[in-house]
């Protein structure tokens, strides 16, 4: 297919403290949304190009303001003070230096249907991020993001913020593929770039993402530098500006049971790398739906944290990852290792109770090996 180029200028500005915000249309929660009437982001990106030639891309390819935020008064009030009568759905992401519990969160990106806000943690400091706590923890603000685990970990350990009510597009994609009959395969998680390119959900080529990765390998402090460069602004905005469109496309295709699974797994993913800390109590998971489409009740899903004895992680991983891959193939569960970003001595297992318990038993059997 020949690709249609969709470049347009991006307005990047700032809003002075106390200045009135642009008019916003609030977005309903994923659980009671009527997709036909739901507004979505209308983003464009100089670093991205459209590959969708159907014509329906034009309305959301128009320019959208991008604001750099250094003070909480520059953020929309419905986000800072969530209200059940004014639910929001926003795009969300974080950038930083080695983003994790030990790294440094530098930028938090928030995409509303009429603007993108780049929350500058370097310039605004702890006070600015703490002002976002209510919105990030609120059940009335749905945060649409792609792979929330490290973002949640950084927010929790660096700012004691418990990310809540997340719509994780990586998980949603897997559930939609399963709905369409695709067989589950361990570790088959779609990248954000590939999701953007999928014309069912967005149809945008994000070539500049690889350029940013190259810059990050050369300079891990890339996101901490100030003043902002044009590429920093554009790349940070591009990582969230399409999320609301993807959400709009996904939510109308998910079955009710898949929506429940998505809500549970997104919550467990948020808790994943934060688990093991007694202060992280999390939030109650949504109740089980009465029955699945086939009449069978869906299985309860849980998160288990397995402590690995000193010197045993190598046995679990095996040569070139062969052992951990075998474990993943033996049980239908998501298995994550803290790795260099930490915690290095724990393994996290997410899935149906029966499969999680099977994975725990296999893992502990590995600990007994010489």
N, C-alpha and C positions, 0 to 999 in steps of 0.2 A: 504494500500500500504506500502510495506517495504521501509524504507527511506535509501537513499544512502548517506553515509557520505562524505563530501567534504572539509576536513581540509587541509590547506596548510599553510606554513609560510608566515607571512606578513613582508615585509621589511619596516621599519620605519626609516626615515632618515631626514636630514635637508640639505638645500642648502645655502651655504654661500652667503652673499650679493655680487652681481656682477657675481656669477658663472653662467655659461650657463645652460639653462633649457633643459629638455628632449624634443625631437621632438614631436610636437603635430599635430593632424589632426583637423582642424576646423570643426565645425558641423553646418549645415544650420539651419535657423530658422524653427520653426514648421509650418509656413504658406507656405513655398515653398520647403519643404523637399521631397526628393525622398528616401523613406524608404529603398529600396533595396540596395542602395549604401551608406547608412548612417552608419558610425562607431559608436560603443557604448562602454561603459565601460566594462572592463574585470576584474571584481573584485572577490576577495575571502575574506573570513573572518574566523579567528580562532573561533570566537564566534558564527558563523552561520554554518548551514549545508544544503546541497542541498537535496531537495526531488524530484528533476526532474531526472528521469531515462531514458529520451529519447535520451541522448547522446549529445544534442545540448548545454548542459550547460558547457561542458568541455572548450570550447574556452574562456569563460568569467570567469572561475574559476581559471585561472592562477594568479600568484602573481602580485601585483601592488604596486609601491612605495607610501608611505604615508609620506609627508613632514610636519614638524612643522614650521610654518612661523612666524617670529618675526619682519621682515623688508620687505617693499613692493618690494624690488628688488628680493626677492625670489619667487614672483608670476609671472605667464606667462604674457608677455607683451600684447597679444591680449585681455586679460581680463582687464588689467589696462588702456589700450588705445583702446577702442572698435573701430572697423572699419567696415563700411557697406560691404566692399569687403571681409571681413573675419569674418562672423557671427559665433557665438559660441552657443552651448547648453551645460550647465553645471549642475551638481547636486548641490543643495544648502540646507543648514540648519544652524541653530544657536542653541547654548547651553548657559545656563547662570544660574544665581541665581534668581529664581522667574522672569523668562524672561517676560518682559512687559515694559511699559513706566517707571515704578518705580523701576524695578529690575536692574540687571546688566548683560549685554552681555559679556560672557567670551570667547567663541569660535565661529568662523564662518567657516563652512566646505564647501569646494568647490571641486567637483569631476569632473575632466576632463577625457577624454577617456584613458589616459595613466598614471594618477597619481591622488592622493587625497592630497589636501592642507588643513591643519588645521591652520587657521589664529588665532593666539593667541592674543586676545585683552587684556589679562592680562599683558603679557610681552611687546607687541607692542604698546599698548595704543591708544589714539585718532588718532595719526598720521597714524598708520597702517590701521585703519578702514576707515579713510578719503581717503586714497590712493585707496580704493576699491569703492569709491562713483561712479565714472564714469561707472564702470562695472555693479554695482548693479542697476543703474538708466537707463542704456543703452537699447534702443530697439533692438540693434544688438546682445545682449547677452540674450539668453533664460535661465531663472533660473528654473530648475525643482525641486520642493519641495513638501512636504506633509503637508498641512494645514499651510498656510503662515501668518495667521492673527497676532499672537503674535510676530513672527520674524520681520514682517514689522513694528509693533508698536514699538518694541525695537529699531530698526534701526532709525526710524523717531524721536522719542523723545530723544534718547540718542545721536544720531549723525547727525540729520537733513538729513537723507538719505531716499529718496522716492523709495522704492523697486518697480521695474517696469518690465514688460514683463515676467510674471511668468506663468509657466505651473504647476498648482496645481494638483498633482496626486489624491488627495482625491476627488476633484471636477470631474476630468476626469473619475474616477471609477464610480461615480454616474451617469454621462451622458452615459457611456457605458452600464450600467445596464438598463437605461431607453431605450436606443436604442434596447436592447434585450427584451423589453416588460415588464420589472419589474415595478410595480406600485410604485409611489413616496410615501415615508414614512418619516414623520418629524423626524429629529435628527438621521437618520440612516446613520452615517458617518463611513466609514471603517477606522480602525486603521492602522498605518504603519506596524505593525507586521502582521496583517491579510492580508494586501496587498502583503507583501513579500511572504507569504505562498501560495498565489494564483498562481497555476502553469501556468495559462494563461499569467501571467505577469512576474513572477520571479521563484517561487517555492523554497523558502529558508525559513528554520525555524530559527527564531531569538530568541532563548531562553534566551540569555544573557541580552536582553532588560529588562526583569523582575528583574534580579539581579541588574541592574543599578537603576531601580525604587526603589528597597528596600534600596539601598545605599543612594539615594536622600532623602528618607523619614527620614533616620537616620541622614543624614548630608546634609542639603540644600546647603551648600557651596561646594559640591562635585566638580563642574566644575571650581571653582575658585582656587583650590589648585595647587600649584607648588612645586616641579617638577611634571611632568606628570607621572602617573602610566601606566603600560601596559594596564590595563582595560580602562582607560580614552582614550588612543590613539585608541585602537581597537573599543570601542563603538562609539566614535566620527566619525571614518572613516566608520563604518558599517551603520551609519545613512544616508550616502550619496552614498556609493560605488555602490549600486544597482539601483540608480535612473535613470541612463541613459539607462540601459536595459529596465526598466519599461516604460520609455518614448518611446523607439523604438517600443515596443510592442503596446502601447496604441495609438500612433499617426497614425499608419496605419489602426486602426480599427474605429477611430472617423470619422463621417460624416462631411461634410463641415459646416453644421449648428451647429453641436455639437462642432466643433473647434471654431466657433464664440462664442458660449455660454461659452465655457471654457475660452476663452480669456477675455470676459467681466467679468465673475464671478471671475476669478483669480484677475483681476484688482480691482474689488469691495471688494474682501476679503482683498487685500493689504491695501485698504483705510479704511476698516471697523473700527477698534479700533483707527484709527488716525483721524477720522472725528469729526467735531465739533471744530476743530482748524482751524482758518481762514488761517493760513500759509500753510496748506496742500491743495494745489490746484489740486494735482494729475496730471494725463495725460489724453488726449482724448481717449475715448473708441473706439474700432474698429467699423466701420460703419456696419449697418444692412445688411446682405446678401439679395439678391433680393427676394428669396423665399426659403421656406423649401422644404423638399422632397415631402410633400403632396400638394405642390402648394400654401400653405398659408404662408404669410410673418411671420417670427418669431416675437415674442413680445419683445419690448424694455425692458431691465432690468435695475433696478436702486438700489441705496442704500439710505435708509431713516434713519435718526437719531431722535429718540424720546426722549425728555427730560422728565424724571420722577419726578414729584413734591416730595418734602421731605415727607417721611413717607408713600409713596404710593407703593413702590417697593414690599412690602409684599402682597398687593392686586393683583398685576400683577402676581407674582409667585404662590401664593396660597399654601395651605397645601400640603407638599411633592411635590410641582411643578405641582399640578393638574390644576391650572388656566392657566399657561403659556403653558402647553401641549395642553389644549383645544383650545387656540388661534392658536397654530401651526397647529392643525388639521383642523381648520376652513379656513385657507388660505394657499395656496401652496407657501410658502416663507421661507427662512432661517432666524431665529430670534436668535440673540445672546445678552446676557447680560454681561456687563463689569465685574461684580462680584468683588471679593476681589482684583483682579489684577487691576481693574479699566478700564474705569471710572464707578464708582458704580451707578451713577444717569442717565445712558443712556441705551437705547435699540436700537440695530441695526437690520434693516430689509433689506434683499436682495432678489430680485426676480422680476418677471414681474410687470409692473407698476400697473395693476389692483389689483393684489394680495397684493402688498405692501401697497397700499392705504386702502384696506380692513383691513389689519393688524393694520395700524395706527389708523383707526377709532375704532376698538375693544379695542385697548390699551388705547386710550383716554377715552373711556367709562368706563374703569376700574378706571380711576382717579377720576371719579365723584361719585364713591361708597363711602359710609361711612366706 
